Amino acid sequence: MSRTVATPAAGRYRFNANTWLAAALVGPVLIAVVAIIVAPSIELLFMSFTDASPGMETKWIGLKNYAHILSDPVFRAALLRNVLFVVAVVALEMLVGICIALLLENPVRLRGLWMALIVAPYAVSPIVAVVMWKYMLDPNFGVVNFMIGSAGLTPIAWFTSAGTSMAGIILIAVWKEFSFVTIVSFAALKAIPNDFIEAARIDGAVYRQILRHIKLPMILPALSIVMMFRIIYTLREFAIVHTTTGGGPGTSTEILALYLYKEAFRYLNFGVGAATGWLMLLATLMLAGFLVRRTYRGMFPERSR
């Protein structure tokens, strides 16, 4: 006589001690995420369809805020400057970070000290770093202009014209974040099996060929992830521009985050500011999705067919 073993019905989930433990551990985090991020985002989305302003009755106006933003020449100029700012900063960060990582990969004296010095800018508070650089680039008593003048060159009047102001902002942004690229690139380079390098050298490959055909292709997935993060974070940059120039001279350094700040907190157009924030969020999500997909295809080409 056969004995039938009872099994749970298909699709039915049975709670046990592990399930309750997992819920107890994850639950507070989910509640915090909903309270701090999701709920304010939903409220911000609702506000973007209104003419919200302090001391005035809020009215539903539909997509007028979005239409106003997209037709605003100041917004379009800020968007163009933001794109140029992101391209310049991320390109320089990647170039400087990879070059320094390649140098530190070789046996050098006091490599631990050099790594600590490289990490230091990334550990400094953004506001502290920006204020420090603002004084260093001061046209009258800044140490940068002192060094330029000592070399027999004409000192640069930083933050007084459109070109030099944007160059100064880009310089600060690259100094602040290049160490992140350096650390990840150095770790990826050290993870390359030494057998590949030795086999290439036995076959007669020189350093340039090893770098082009072995090292760079093998660290490309890590570089792609780093570039994705740096593009997303640079797109939302605010502290450097606000602290150094405030968007000036005029609006020559005003980018999207500063445009949002001015609309919401200087002109008190909370609806326009909320709509700007959501446009930036949608642009960030689309860009991140595109970069993640491209990175995944590069890392796992056989799974993305």
N, C-alpha and C positions, 0 to 999 in steps of 0.2 A: 504494500500500500504506500503510494507516494505521499510525500509531505509537502504541502504548499507553503511557501514562504511569502509573507505579506510584504509588499513593496509599496513605497509611496506612489501616489498617482502622478502621472506625467505632468510636469509643469508646476507641481506643488512644492513649495519651499518650506522646509521644516526649520524652525528656529532652535538653536542650541546655545550652549554657553559661549562658544566662540563667536557666534553671530551677535549676541548681545554685547560681548566685549568689543567687537569691531565697531558696532554702532555707538557704544559709549566713547570710544576713542575718536572716531571720525565725526560724530554728531556735533560736538562743540565747534569744530573747525567749519563744518558746513553752515552752522547757524551764524558764525562770525562772518563768513563770506557773504551770506545772504544779507545780513544786517549792514555790513560795511560797504559792499560792492554792488550787489544785485539790486537791492532796494533803492539806493541813491541813483543808480543808473536808470531805473525805471522812472523815478521821479524826474530825473533830468530829461528823459525822452518826452515825458508829458509836458514839461516846461518848454521844450523846444517848439511846441505847437501853439504857444501862447505868447502874449505880449507882456510877460511878467516883468515888473519893475517895482522897486520898493515904494510904498506909499500910494500905489495906484491899483485900481481894480484890475484883476487879471481877466483877460478875455481870450477865448479860443480863436486863433487866426489861421489854423491849418498850416499849409506849407509856405506861408509868406516869409517866415524867417529864413528858410532855406533858399527861397528865390532871391531874397535880398542879399544873402551872403554870396551866392554864385554870380550875381550881377554886380557885386561891389568891386570896383577896380583895386581898392586897397587890399581886399582879400586875395584877388588874383596875383597881385604883386607879391604879397606875403607868401603865397603858395610857391611862386617861382623862386623866391629867395630861399625858401625852406628846402626845395629840391636841390638847388645849387649848394646850399650849406651841407646837406646830408651827403651828397656825392663827394664834395671836397673833404669833409671830415673823415668819412668812412674810408675813402681811398688812401688818405695819408696815414690813418691809424693802421690799416692793413699793411701798407708798405713799411712803415717804421717798425711795427710790431714783428713782422716776419723777418726783417733784416736783423733786428737785435736778437731774435731767437736763434737765427742761423749763426750769429757770432758767438752767442753763449753756449751753443751746442758743442763747440770745440773746447778742448782743454784750455781754460784761462785761469789765471791766478785770481784768488778771492772771488770766485764765481758766486758764492753764497751772498757776499756783500753786495755785489752788483745786482743780484736778484732782489735783495731787500730794498735797494735804492730804486729799482724799477717799479716795485709794488707800491712804494710810498705814495705816489700821486693818486693811485686808486683808493688808498685808505684815507686820504684827506677829505674832510667835509667839502662838498661842492661850493658852498658859500665862502668858506675860508679860503679855498683855492682861488676862487674868482677875485675876491678882495685882494689877496696877495698879488695876483697877476695884474690887477688894476693899478696898484701902486708901482709895481715893477715896470709897467709900460707908461708910466706918467711921463709926459714930454719934458718936464722941468727937472725932476729929481729921480726919475726912474732908473734902475740899474741897467736895464736893457739899452736905453738910449745912451747911457754913459759908456757902455761897452762899444756901441756902434760909433760914438764920437771918438773914443780912444783908438779905434781902428782906422781913423781918418775918413770915415764915411759921414754922410749927412744924417743927423738924427731924424727919426720918423715921428711925425705928430700923430700918434695913435689916437683913435676914437674921436678924431676931429673931422674926418672926411669919410665918404661912403666906402671907398676902396680899402683904406687902412683900417677902418672900424671893423669891417667884415673879416679882414685878414687877422686882426687881433683876436676876434672871437673864435675864428677857426683854430688859431694857434693855441688858445687856452683849452678848447675842446679836445684837440688832439693830445696835448700834454696830459690832460686829466684822465683819458681813457685808453691810451695806447698800451698801457701795461696789461690790460685784460687780454688784448690780442697777443701780446708777447708771452704771457703765461701759458695760454692754451696752445699756441704754436710750439713753444718749447716742449711742453708735455707730449704733443703729438710727434714731434721729431724724435724725442727720446724713446717713444714706443715703437719706432720702426725697427724690425729685426736686423741686427748687425750682419746676419748672413747675406742679406740682399746687397748691402753695400760692399762687402768683401767679394762677393761673386762678380759684381760689376767692375771692381778694381782689377780683379784677376783677368777679366776680359779686356782690359785696357781702357776702361772708361775714365775720363777726367772728371774733376769736381763739377764742372758746368753740366756735363751730361748726367751725372748722378743726381744733381739737383733737379734737372728738368724732367728726367724720365722715371725717377724713383721717389725722391723725397717729396716734391710738390704734389704729384698725384696721390701719394699715400696719406698726406695730411689734408688733402682737399676737403673731405667730409667735415673735419673739425673746423677748417677755415670757413666753410659754408655756414655752419651753425653760428660761429662767432660773428660773421658778417650779418646774418639775419638779426641777431640780438642788437648789434650796434646800429643797424639801420632803424630798427624800431625805436630804440631809445633816443637816437639822435633826432629822429623825426619829432619827438615831443620835447626837445630841449627848451628850457625856459630860464633857468637860474643864471646862466652865463650872460645871455642877452639882456635880461632885466637888470642885472647888477652892474654891468659895464656901461651900456649905452642907453638902456631903456627903449631901444628901437631906433635911436637916432644915429647920426644927425637927421632930423626930419623923420622919415620912415624908412631910411636906407638899410637898416638892419632889422626891421620888424619881420618876424616870422610868425607861423601860425599860432603857437602857444601864446605869444605876446599879443597877437590880434585878439585871441579869445579873452585874455586878461583885461585888455582895454575895454572891449565891448561890455564885459560883464561887470567889472568893478570900477572902471573910470566913467563910462557913459551910462552905467546901470541898466543896460539892455540885457537882462538875464535870459530872455528868450533867445536872442541872437547868440549870446555866449553859449547857451546850452546846445543850440543847433550846430555851432562851430565845433563844440566838443564831440558831438555825435558824428559829424563828418570826419573828424580826425580819427575817431575810434573805428569807423567803417573802413577808412583808408588803411589804417594799421592792420585790421583783421584781414583785408584782402591781400595786402602786401605780405603779411606773415603766412597766409595760406599758400600764396604763390611760391614763396621762398622755401617753405617746408616741403611742398610737393616737388620742387626742383631738387632739393637736397635728397629727398627720399629716392627719387629716380636715379640720382647719381650714385647713391650708396647701394641700392638694391635694384639694378636695371632689370634683372630677371623677374622681379615681382611686380613691376609697374607696366608690364605689357598688357 
